[in-house]
Amino acid sequence: MKMLEDVGRKTNDFLEYAGGIALLGAETAGSIVRLRIRVGETVNQCYLLGVQSISIVLLTALFTGMVFSLESAEQAVQFGIGSLVGGAVAYTSVRELGPMLSAVVVAGRVGAAIAAEIGSMVVTEQVEALQSLGLSPTRFLVVPRLLALVLMLPLLAIVADVVSVYGGMWIAQSYAHISNDVFISSARQAIGFSDVIKGLLKSLVFAVIIAMVGSYQGLTTRGGAAGVGKSTTGAVVLSIILIFITNFVLSYLLYGTS
């Protein structure tokens, strides 16, 4: 009986959490459709959540592209197919590594920041103050952060794609003596414009996940400072898990059925 109670409680918690996310998403979408958008705050969040994340996205993409190029170039040269290295690096970067790694890195930084900031406002009763004034916490807190991530994460993914490819090109040239012209030619043959668009579509979905999970974790914070820490950790862990799961589903829908 104890096991059944645990399963029932976990199932109830999951459904309650999923329902809360869905309601928050519906309310946020309603505010956006009605154009109840704080433009100034949205621009400010674009800087805080997007621009300030560029450095860590650049480093992650650069070294990931370099490592992938190093490993693939070593194998390719052994089998006499070094001209395919550029295509392999570009293919994996544009389709998978760029959108997913940039989302994971941003989730670790931005998801935690959103949950901590909103959670701190909840425990200090600032959210209740907004509600007492007849103001919607969703419009004031969630909408700007969601729009900022939807705008900035695809741009960060593009930056990650470019940096990853150029980092791989540098390693391929210096380590395996593959010329830059051969590398770029192979990359152009391996990917098309549709691949870039599908990668950006992934980034849009990941942006919604990070913003909604972080906001919901913050708004449901309870228990003072300890609760803020718990909400922050939960936002990061859950966002990354959902990004990996959603990445598989989107990859199957966008690429697996073709």
C-alpha positions in Angstrom: 0.0 0.0 0.0 2.9 2.4 0.8 4.2 2.0 -2.8 0.8 2.7 -4.3 0.4 5.8 -2.1 3.8 7.0 -3.3 2.9 6.4 -7.0 -0.4 8.1 -6.5 1.2 11.1 -4.8 3.9 11.5 -7.5 1.3 11.2 -10.2 -0.9 13.8 -8.5 2.1 16.2 -8.2 3.1 15.7 -11.8 -0.5 16.4 -13.0 -0.7 19.5 -10.7 2.6 20.8 -12.0 1.7 20.2 -15.7 -1.7 21.9 -15.1 0.0 24.9 -13.4 2.4 25.3 -16.3 -0.4 25.0 -18.8 -2.5 27.7 -17.0 0.4 30.0 -16.8 1.2 29.5 -20.4 -2.4 30.2 -21.4 -2.5 33.4 -19.3 0.9 34.5 -20.8 -0.3 33.8 -24.3 -3.5 35.8 -23.7 -1.5 38.8 -22.5 0.7 38.6 -25.6 -2.3 38.2 -28.0 -3.9 41.3 -26.4 -0.6 43.1 -26.8 -0.3 43.8 -23.1 3.5 43.9 -23.4 5.9 46.1 -21.4 8.2 47.0 -24.3 10.9 48.7 -22.1 11.1 45.8 -19.7 11.2 43.3 -22.6 14.2 45.1 -24.0 15.9 45.2 -20.6 15.3 41.4 -20.3 16.8 40.9 -23.8 20.0 42.5 -22.5 20.0 40.7 -19.2 19.0 37.2 -20.4 20.4 37.3 -24.0 23.3 39.7 -24.4 24.9 38.8 -21.1 24.8 35.1 -22.1 26.8 35.5 -25.2 30.2 34.9 -23.7 29.3 31.6 -22.1 27.5 30.4 -25.3 30.6 31.4 -27.4 33.0 29.5 -25.2 30.7 26.4 -25.1 30.2 26.4 -28.9 33.8 27.1 -29.7 35.3 24.3 -27.6 32.5 21.9 -28.6 33.2 22.5 -32.3 36.9 22.2 -31.8 36.6 18.9 -29.9 34.2 17.4 -32.5 36.5 18.5 -35.3 39.6 17.1 -33.6 38.0 13.7 -33.1 36.4 13.5 -36.6 39.4 14.8 -38.4 41.6 12.2 -36.8 39.3 9.4 -38.0 38.7 11.0 -41.4 42.3 11.4 -42.2 43.0 7.7 -41.3 40.4 6.6 -43.8 41.3 9.2 -46.5 38.0 11.2 -46.2 39.3 14.4 -44.6 37.3 16.5 -47.1 34.1 15.4 -45.2 35.1 16.9 -41.9 33.6 20.3 -42.6 30.3 18.8 -43.5 30.3 16.6 -40.4 31.0 19.6 -38.1 28.5 21.9 -39.8 25.8 19.1 -39.9 25.9 18.3 -36.2 26.3 22.0 -35.2 23.4 23.4 -37.1 21.0 20.5 -36.5 21.8 19.6 -32.9 24.8 21.0 -31.1 24.1 24.7 -31.7 20.4 24.8 -30.7 20.6 22.3 -27.9 23.9 23.3 -26.2 23.0 27.0 -26.3 19.7 26.2 -24.7 21.3 24.0 -22.0 23.8 26.7 -21.2 21.2 29.4 -21.2 18.9 27.2 -19.0 21.7 26.9 -16.5 22.2 30.7 -16.3 18.9 32.3 -17.2 16.5 29.6 -15.9 18.2 30.0 -12.5 18.1 33.8 -12.7 14.4 33.9 -13.5 13.4 31.4 -10.8 15.6 33.2 -8.2 14.4 36.7 -9.0 10.7 35.9 -9.1 11.0 33.5 -6.2 12.6 36.3 -4.1 9.7 38.6 -5.1 7.3 36.0 -3.9 8.8 35.4 -0.5 9.2 39.1 0.1 5.5 39.6 -0.8 6.2 41.9 -3.8 4.0 39.7 -6.0 1.2 40.0 -3.5 1.7 43.7 -3.6 1.2 43.7 -7.4 -2.0 41.7 -7.0 -3.3 44.0 -4.4 -2.9 46.9 -6.8 -4.9 45.0 -9.4 -1.8 44.3 -11.6 -1.1 40.9 -13.2 2.1 39.2 -12.1 2.1 37.3 -15.4 2.0 40.5 -17.5 4.7 42.2 -15.4 7.0 39.3 -14.7 6.5 36.4 -17.1 5.7 38.0 -20.5 8.8 40.2 -20.7 11.1 37.2 -19.9 9.3 34.9 -22.3 9.5 37.4 -25.2 13.1 38.2 -24.4 14.1 34.5 -24.6 12.0 33.9 -27.7 13.9 36.7 -29.4 17.4 36.1 -28.1 17.8 32.3 -27.9 17.6 31.8 -31.7 20.1 34.5 -32.2 22.4 32.8 -29.6 21.9 29.5 -31.5 23.0 31.2 -34.7 26.1 32.6 -33.0 26.8 29.1 -31.6 26.5 27.5 -35.0 29.0 30.0 -36.6 31.5 29.9 -33.8 31.3 26.1 -33.6 32.0 25.7 -37.4 34.8 28.2 -37.4 36.4 26.6 -34.3 36.2 23.3 -36.1 37.7 24.7 -39.2 40.7 26.1 -37.3 41.3 22.7 -35.7 40.9 20.8 -39.0 43.4 23.1 -40.7 46.0 23.2 -37.9 45.7 19.5 -36.8 44.8 17.6 -39.9 46.0 20.1 -42.5 42.6 20.3 -44.2 42.4 23.6 -46.1 39.8 26.2 -45.2 38.3 26.1 -48.7 37.8 22.3 -48.6 36.3 22.6 -45.1 33.8 25.4 -46.1 32.9 23.7 -49.3 32.1 20.5 -47.5 30.0 22.4 -44.9 28.0 24.1 -47.6 27.2 20.8 -49.3 26.2 19.2 -46.0 23.6 21.7 -44.8 20.9 23.7 -46.4 18.7 26.7 -45.4 16.0 24.3 -44.2 18.4 22.8 -41.7 19.1 26.3 -40.3 15.3 27.1 -40.0 14.6 23.8 -38.3 17.4 24.5 -35.8 15.9 27.9 -35.1 12.5 26.3 -34.6 14.1 24.1 -31.9 15.5 27.2 -30.2 12.1 28.8 -30.1 10.6 25.8 -28.3 13.6 25.6 -25.9 13.1 29.3 -25.1 9.5 28.8 -24.2 10.5 25.8 -21.9 13.2 27.8 -20.1 11.0 30.8 -19.6 7.9 29.0 -18.5 9.6 26.5 -16.2 11.7 29.2 -14.5 8.7 31.6 -14.1 6.5 28.9 -12.7 9.1 27.7 -10.3 9.6 31.2 -9.1 5.9 31.9 -8.7 5.3 28.7 -6.7 8.2 29.4 -4.3 7.4 28.8 -0.7 9.5 28.6 2.5 11.7 31.7 2.4 15.4 31.7 1.3 15.5 27.9 1.4 12.5 27.8 -0.9 14.2 30.1 -3.3 17.2 27.9 -3.6 15.0 24.8 -4.1 13.0 26.6 -6.8 16.2 27.7 -8.6 17.7 24.2 -8.6 14.4 22.7 -9.7 14.1 25.2 -12.6 17.6 24.4 -13.9 17.2 20.6 -13.6 13.7 20.4 -15.0 14.5 22.8 -17.9 17.5 20.7 -19.0 15.6 17.4 -18.8 12.8 18.9 -20.8 15.2 20.3 -23.4 16.8 16.9 -24.0 13.4 15.2 -24.2 12.0 17.8 -26.5 15.1 17.8 -28.7 14.6 14.1 -29.3 10.9 14.6 -30.2 11.6 17.5 -32.5 14.5 15.7 -34.2 12.3 12.8 -34.9 9.5 15.0 -36.2 11.7 17.3 -38.3 14.3 14.8 -39.5 13.4 11.3 -38.6 10.3 11.0 -40.7 11.9 12.5 -43.9 
